[in-house]
């Protein structure tokens, strides 16, 4: 009887684990704005398998791998780590951080960043993050002109360096290659420019290493708008793809925005652009970044 209860408890535990795994896969897919079809294509698995995985019905081999990891005494993430064995100090630091409460983690990251980062001399390395259609490019150009610093669109830098459009990169090489190209382009911008305003892709926050570099190197501002405003602005630019063959376009956009909000919220400041003119948003952004009037190079007409 006791063995039967233990077996039933193990089965419930495995079911709960597969459910959490499915939720995690769906959240990560939403954050990256990928359809299930696109993810299946690039991962070379069937859509049916992905649907089962996201529904908490993953292959039993996943549970077996978890059992092996537990038997060894390691988290399954460390067992399946892709790359060289991490340094012991990194493993110990990770274990220590995992024991901290969420509010203490925020404080710990701040302390480590302040200790090991070299703060810029002023706030003229400004990164605008947020979902497409929030107003990053329009605001970025206006702000860069006001501060007399270069304006950089990271997507255009990626295309310039790779000699291919973003669509071609995604279609031919997939998400992993794009993320690597994005990180390399950001590294290059940071090396070449002491001051700038940069507009990033909406999904840059989904790559932890790139997000950390952005937060450590720039004053980050989340440029946000209501979902309807995001959609309206994208379509006003002549891009009808969000609505093409997709009756659930708005629902998908809301889902992506919701899944990314905790990532965007890591920015140092937030600027809501809905219902305001570009000039009003610029004035608010200048207040947000608190640029002294004496440091602003105004260009006369």
C-alpha positions in Angstrom: 0.0 0.0 0.0 2.8 2.4 0.9 4.6 1.6 -2.4 1.4 2.3 -4.3 1.0 5.7 -2.6 4.7 6.5 -3.3 4.2 5.6 -7.0 1.1 7.8 -7.2 2.9 10.7 -5.6 5.8 10.3 -8.0 3.4 10.3 -10.9 1.7 13.5 -9.7 5.1 15.1 -9.2 6.2 14.2 -12.8 2.9 15.5 -14.2 3.4 18.8 -12.3 6.9 19.1 -13.7 5.8 18.5 -17.2 3.1 21.1 -16.8 5.6 23.7 -15.6 7.9 22.8 -18.4 5.1 23.2 -20.9 4.2 26.6 -19.4 7.9 27.7 -19.6 8.2 26.7 -23.3 5.0 28.6 -24.2 6.1 31.7 -22.3 9.6 31.7 -23.9 8.0 31.2 -27.3 5.6 34.1 -26.7 8.4 36.3 -25.5 10.3 35.7 -28.8 7.1 36.3 -30.8 7.4 32.9 -32.5 4.4 30.9 -33.7 4.3 27.2 -32.8 4.8 26.5 -36.5 8.0 28.7 -36.7 9.4 27.1 -33.6 8.7 23.6 -34.9 10.3 24.4 -38.2 13.6 25.7 -36.7 13.7 23.1 -33.9 13.0 20.4 -36.5 10.2 18.8 -34.5 6.5 18.4 -35.3 3.9 21.0 -34.3 2.0 18.1 -32.7 4.9 17.4 -30.4 5.2 21.1 -29.4 1.5 21.3 -28.8 1.8 18.2 -26.5 4.8 19.7 -24.7 3.1 23.0 -24.1 0.0 21.1 -22.8 2.1 19.4 -20.2 2.3 16.1 -22.0 6.0 16.0 -22.8 7.9 12.9 -23.7 8.6 10.6 -20.7 12.3 10.8 -21.5 12.3 14.4 -20.1 11.1 13.0 -16.8 13.7 10.2 -16.9 16.5 12.8 -17.5 15.2 14.8 -14.5 15.4 11.6 -12.4 19.0 11.0 -13.4 19.9 14.6 -12.6 18.3 14.2 -9.1 20.1 11.0 -8.5 23.4 12.6 -9.3 22.4 15.6 -7.0 22.3 18.3 -9.7 19.6 20.5 -11.2 18.6 19.2 -14.6 19.6 22.5 -16.1 23.2 21.9 -15.1 23.1 18.3 -16.4 22.0 19.5 -19.9 24.2 22.6 -19.9 25.5 23.1 -23.5 29.2 23.9 -23.3 32.2 23.5 -21.1 31.8 22.7 -17.4 31.1 26.0 -15.6 33.7 27.3 -13.1 33.0 26.1 -9.5 32.7 29.6 -8.3 29.9 30.3 -10.8 28.1 27.1 -9.6 28.4 28.1 -6.0 27.3 31.7 -6.7 24.3 30.4 -8.6 23.4 28.1 -5.7 23.7 31.1 -3.3 21.6 33.4 -5.4 18.9 30.8 -5.8 18.4 30.8 -2.0 17.7 34.5 -1.9 14.2 36.0 -1.9 13.1 38.0 -5.0 13.6 41.4 -3.3 17.1 40.4 -2.1 18.0 39.2 -5.6 17.2 42.7 -6.9 19.5 44.2 -4.3 22.3 41.6 -5.0 22.3 42.3 -8.7 22.5 46.0 -8.1 25.4 45.6 -5.7 27.3 43.4 -8.1 26.6 45.7 -11.0 27.7 48.8 -9.1 30.9 47.1 -7.9 32.1 45.6 -11.2 30.7 47.9 -13.9 32.3 51.1 -15.0 29.5 53.7 -15.0 29.4 56.1 -18.0 30.3 59.7 -17.3 26.8 60.9 -18.2 23.5 59.7 -19.6 24.4 59.9 -23.3 24.5 56.1 -23.8 20.7 55.7 -23.9 19.0 52.5 -25.0 15.3 52.5 -25.9 13.6 49.1 -25.4 10.0 48.0 -25.9 7.6 46.3 -28.3 7.6 47.3 -31.9 5.3 50.3 -32.6 5.9 52.0 -29.2 7.8 54.9 -30.8 11.4 54.0 -30.2 12.7 55.0 -33.6 10.8 58.3 -33.8 11.8 59.2 -30.2 15.3 58.0 -30.7 16.0 60.2 -33.7 14.6 63.3 -31.9 16.6 62.6 -28.7 19.8 61.9 -30.6 19.5 65.2 -32.5 18.8 67.1 -29.3 21.8 65.6 -27.6 24.0 65.8 -30.7 24.9 62.1 -30.5 24.6 59.3 -33.2 21.2 57.6 -33.5 21.6 53.8 -34.1 18.9 51.3 -34.9 20.3 48.0 -33.9 18.4 46.0 -36.5 19.9 48.0 -39.2 23.4 47.4 -37.7 22.7 43.7 -37.8 21.7 43.9 -41.5 24.7 46.0 -42.4 27.1 43.6 -40.7 25.5 40.4 -42.1 24.7 41.6 -45.6 21.2 40.1 -45.2 17.8 41.3 -44.1 16.4 40.3 -40.7 13.8 38.1 -42.5 16.5 36.3 -44.4 18.5 35.7 -41.3 15.5 34.2 -39.5 14.4 32.2 -42.5 17.8 30.8 -43.4 19.5 30.4 -40.0 16.8 30.8 -37.3 16.6 32.4 -33.9 19.9 31.3 -32.5 21.9 32.9 -35.3 19.9 36.1 -35.1 20.5 36.4 -31.3 24.3 35.9 -31.8 24.3 38.5 -34.6 22.4 40.9 -32.3 24.8 40.5 -29.4 27.8 41.0 -31.8 26.2 44.1 -33.2 25.6 45.5 -29.8 29.2 44.7 -28.7 30.4 46.6 -31.8 28.3 49.7 -31.1 29.6 49.8 -27.5 33.2 49.6 -28.8 32.8 52.3 -31.5 30.6 54.9 -29.8 31.2 56.5 -26.4 27.8 58.3 -26.7 24.7 57.4 -28.6 20.9 56.8 -28.6 20.0 53.2 -29.7 16.7 51.7 -30.6 16.7 48.0 -30.0 14.5 45.2 -31.3 11.4 44.4 -29.3 12.7 40.9 -28.5 16.3 41.9 -27.3 15.2 41.4 -23.7 14.5 37.7 -24.3 18.3 36.9 -24.4 19.5 37.2 -20.8 23.2 37.8 -21.7 22.4 40.6 -24.2 19.8 42.2 -21.8 22.4 42.2 -19.0 25.0 43.9 -21.2 22.4 46.5 -22.3 21.4 47.2 -18.6 25.1 47.4 -17.5 26.2 49.6 -20.4 23.4 52.0 -21.1 20.7 54.0 -19.4 17.6 52.0 -20.5 14.2 53.4 -21.1 11.1 51.2 -21.7 9.1 53.0 -24.4 5.6 51.5 -24.0 2.2 52.0 -25.5 -1.2 50.4 -25.3 -1.6 47.2 -27.5 -4.0 49.0 -29.9 -1.5 51.8 -30.4 1.3 49.3 -31.1 -0.8 47.7 -33.8 -2.0 51.0 -35.3 1.5 52.4 -35.6 3.0 49.3 -37.2 0.2 49.3 -39.8 0.6 53.0 -40.4 4.1 52.3 -41.4 2.7 50.2 -44.3 3.4 46.8 -42.6 0.2 44.7 -42.8 1.9 41.5 -41.8 0.6 41.5 -38.2 -3.0 41.2 -39.6 -2.3 39.0 -42.6 -3.9 35.6 -42.3 -4.2 36.1 -38.6 -7.6 36.8 -37.0 -6.0 36.6 -33.6 -3.3 39.2 -34.3 -4.3 41.5 -31.4 -4.6 38.5 -29.0 -1.1 37.4 -30.0 0.3 40.9 -29.5 -1.3 41.2 -26.0 0.2 37.7 -25.2 3.7 38.8 -26.3 3.5 42.0 -24.4 2.3 40.3 -21.3 5.1 37.7 -21.4 7.8 40.4 -21.9 6.6 42.9 -19.4 8.7 41.6 -16.5 11.8 41.8 -18.9 11.0 45.3 -20.1 10.4 46.4 -16.5 14.1 45.9 -15.8 14.7 49.2 -17.5 15.8 52.1 -15.4 12.8 54.2 -16.5 9.5 53.9 -18.3 7.9 56.2 -20.8 4.3 55.8 -21.8 3.7 57.3 -25.4 0.0 56.6 -26.0 -2.0 59.7 -26.7 1.0 62.1 -26.9 2.7 63.8 -29.8 6.4 63.0 -30.6 7.4 66.4 -29.2 5.5 65.8 -25.9 7.2 62.4 -25.6 10.6 63.9 -26.3 10.0 66.5 -23.5 9.0 63.8 -21.1 12.0 61.6 -22.2 14.4 64.5 -21.5 12.9 64.8 -18.0 13.2 61.0 -17.5 16.9 60.9 -18.4 17.5 64.1 -16.4 19.9 65.6 -18.9 21.2 69.0 -17.7 20.3 71.8 -20.0 24.0 72.8 -20.3 24.8 69.3 -21.8 22.2 69.6 -24.5 23.6 70.8 -27.8 20.7 72.5 -29.5 20.8 72.8 -33.3 19.6 76.0 -34.8 17.5 75.9 -37.9 
